[in-house]
């Protein structure tokens, strides 16, 4: 069965695209899914993340760099579609990049990580228009905002949540809170799962997001575990 493709995009830098991509794909890999991260960002953050893992505990999912493909990313991704069950494309933050639009042409779902503050939400309006434009071609594309670095008890967060419906993209039920463990996971090339009890709250959050994404995509539970590698 062809892979389900998830694009993680936001033209606002620092929103957490790579965090969402790597934590989500690593979580799915741990569950036995055949997963691939397409690092389409010239900064190659996802590639460096996986390369930071130790030999004893390698990053649990495959990563391939395709930033040079630019507007042809969708064609390159199609080459992997029969080898994996889920492919996640980590897009660059550049507003003038052709990568997000290209990747959305083949995506089943686009996740838009966004920090719940008015400034970040205003800055992310550009990706909303890109999604709308591509949806005229890819009419099965679904989209979700993913709230990242949430601080639920702050006034700013509450005000941002109140204006979310006006953004025009459905918000995922799952949220990722502001936690140091997410940064630590990137430094050591891991997911939060490798940090055990100290990451318990983050593990719950990312598992919830994985569950929600799988439900949206209608992906079945894999029947057996597999071995993954870094491309």
C-alpha positions in Angstrom: 0.0 0.0 0.0 1.5 3.4 -0.9 2.8 5.6 1.9 0.7 8.3 3.5 2.6 11.5 3.1 2.7 14.3 5.8 4.1 17.7 5.1 5.2 19.7 8.1 5.4 23.3 7.0 5.2 26.9 8.3 6.9 29.9 6.6 7.6 31.2 10.1 11.0 30.1 11.4 11.3 28.7 14.9 7.8 27.2 15.0 9.0 23.7 15.7 8.7 22.0 12.3 11.7 19.7 12.8 10.7 18.9 16.4 7.3 17.8 15.2 8.7 15.9 12.3 11.4 14.0 14.2 9.4 13.3 17.3 6.4 12.1 15.3 8.4 9.9 12.9 10.5 8.5 15.7 7.3 7.6 17.6 5.8 5.9 14.6 9.0 4.0 14.0 8.9 2.7 17.6 5.5 1.4 16.9 6.7 -0.7 14.0 5.7 1.5 11.0 8.0 1.8 8.0 8.8 5.5 8.2 10.9 8.1 6.3 11.8 11.7 7.0 12.5 13.8 3.9 14.7 16.6 5.0 13.8 19.3 2.5 15.3 22.2 4.5 18.8 23.4 3.2 19.7 23.9 6.9 19.5 20.1 7.1 18.4 20.2 10.7 16.6 16.8 10.6 19.7 15.2 9.0 21.9 16.6 11.7 19.4 15.5 14.4 19.6 11.9 13.3 23.4 12.1 12.8 23.8 13.2 16.5 22.5 9.9 17.7 25.0 7.5 19.3 26.0 4.2 17.7 24.4 2.4 20.7 21.1 4.1 20.3 20.7 5.2 16.6 17.8 7.4 15.6 14.9 5.0 15.0 13.8 6.2 11.5 15.3 6.7 8.1 16.3 10.2 6.9 17.0 11.4 3.3 18.0 14.9 2.3 16.1 16.3 -0.7 16.5 20.1 -0.2 18.3 20.4 -3.6 15.1 19.1 -5.4 13.4 22.4 -4.8 10.1 22.5 -6.9 10.6 18.9 -7.8 10.4 17.5 -4.3 7.1 15.9 -5.0 8.6 13.9 -7.8 11.5 12.7 -5.7 9.2 11.7 -2.8 7.1 9.5 -5.2 10.2 7.3 -5.6 9.9 6.2 -2.0 6.1 5.9 -1.8 6.0 2.1 -2.1 8.9 1.5 0.4 7.3 3.1 3.5 4.0 3.3 5.2 4.4 7.0 6.3 6.7 9.7 4.8 7.1 13.0 6.6 8.5 16.0 4.8 10.3 18.6 6.9 10.0 21.9 5.0 12.2 25.0 5.1 10.9 28.2 6.7 11.8 30.4 3.8 8.7 32.3 2.5 10.1 32.3 -1.1 10.9 28.5 -1.1 9.1 26.4 -3.7 9.5 23.3 -1.5 6.3 23.6 0.6 4.1 24.0 -2.4 5.8 21.1 -4.2 5.6 18.8 -1.2 1.9 19.6 -0.7 1.1 18.4 -4.1 1.6 14.8 -2.9 0.7 15.2 0.7 -2.3 13.6 2.4 -2.0 15.9 5.4 -0.1 19.1 6.3 0.8 19.9 9.9 1.4 23.5 10.6 3.3 23.9 13.9 2.6 27.2 15.5 3.5 28.9 18.7 0.3 30.3 20.3 1.1 34.0 20.3 -0.5 36.6 18.1 2.8 37.6 16.5 3.6 34.0 15.5 0.1 33.5 14.1 0.2 36.6 12.0 3.6 35.6 10.6 2.2 32.2 9.6 -0.5 33.6 7.4 1.6 32.9 4.3 1.5 29.2 4.7 -2.3 29.3 4.9 -2.4 30.9 1.5 0.0 28.2 0.1 -2.2 25.5 1.4 -5.3 27.1 0.0 -3.7 27.4 -3.5 -2.4 23.8 -3.5 -5.8 22.5 -2.3 -7.3 23.6 -5.6 -5.0 20.9 -7.2 -4.7 18.4 -4.4 -8.3 18.4 -3.3 -7.9 15.6 -0.8 -5.3 17.5 1.2 -6.1 17.9 4.9 -4.6 20.4 7.3 -4.1 20.8 11.0 -2.5 23.5 13.2 -0.3 21.9 15.9 0.2 24.2 18.9 3.8 24.0 20.0 5.7 25.4 23.0 2.3 25.9 24.7 2.2 27.6 28.1 -1.5 27.1 28.9 -1.7 29.2 32.0 -0.3 32.4 30.5 -2.6 35.3 29.4 -0.8 35.5 26.0 -1.6 31.9 25.3 -5.2 32.3 26.3 -5.6 35.3 24.0 -3.9 33.4 21.1 -6.2 30.4 21.5 -9.2 32.7 21.3 -8.3 34.0 17.9 -7.2 30.5 16.5 -10.6 29.9 14.8 -10.1 33.0 12.7 -6.9 31.4 11.2 -9.0 29.2 9.0 -7.3 25.8 9.6 -8.6 23.2 12.0 -6.5 22.9 15.2 -5.3 19.5 16.3 -6.5 18.3 19.6 -3.0 17.3 20.7 -0.6 20.0 21.8 3.1 20.1 22.6 4.0 22.2 25.7 7.2 24.2 26.3 9.6 21.6 27.7 13.4 21.4 27.8 13.2 17.7 27.1 12.3 18.4 23.4 15.6 20.4 23.1 17.6 17.7 24.8 16.2 15.1 22.5 17.5 17.1 19.5 21.0 17.5 21.0 21.3 13.7 21.5 19.7 12.7 18.2 16.8 11.0 19.9 13.0 11.2 20.6 11.7 11.9 24.0 10.9 8.2 24.5 14.6 7.5 25.1 14.6 9.7 28.2 12.2 7.6 30.3 10.4 9.0 33.3 11.9 12.5 33.1 10.1 12.8 29.7 6.8 11.3 30.8 4.7 14.4 30.1 6.3 14.9 26.7 5.9 11.2 25.8 2.2 11.5 26.5 2.0 14.6 24.2 3.8 13.1 21.3 1.9 9.8 21.6 -1.3 11.7 21.5 -0.3 13.6 18.4 0.8 10.3 16.7 -2.6 8.7 17.6 -4.4 11.7 16.2 -2.4 11.8 12.9 -2.9 8.0 12.3 -6.6 8.4 12.9 -6.8 11.3 10.4 -4.9 9.3 7.8 -6.7 6.0 8.5 -3.4 4.2 8.8 -3.7 0.7 10.3 -1.5 -0.7 13.1 1.5 -2.6 11.6 1.5 -6.3 12.1 5.2 -6.7 12.8 8.3 -4.8 13.8 11.1 -3.9 11.4 14.6 -2.6 11.3 15.2 1.0 10.1 18.3 2.8 9.0 19.5 6.3 8.1 19.8 6.9 4.4 
